Amino acid sequence: MNQPIAHATLIATHQRAQADAAHKSALIKAAAKKGPSAIQAAVETAARAAKRRDSYAKKLGDLGVADR
């Protein structure tokens, strides 16, 4: 895979991860009505999504590609 395509793919993956992390964070508010165990599960899921987003951001930074 050549570099521009690889960078574009990584940028697209990072953008999807950003959207997913935002969505999972919003689910915490919805889970608040369902009790403490639902809140805990939503928090853990949101944390994993944020970690995945940060991982892609680091990979982009290592390549010197700025996310738009």
C-alpha positions, 0 to 999 in steps of 0.5 A: 500500500502506498503512503498517501493511501495508507495515511488516508486510511489511517485518517478515516479510521481515526475519524471513525474512532473519534465519532465512536468515542463521542457516541459511547460517551453520550451513552453514559447519560442514557445509561444513568436511568438504568442503574449503577451497573449499566453506568459502569458498563457504559463508562468502561466501553467509553474508556475503551473507545477513547483509548482506541481513538487516542491510539490512532491519533498517536499513530497519525502523530508518529507519521507526521500526519495532522488530522483535519 
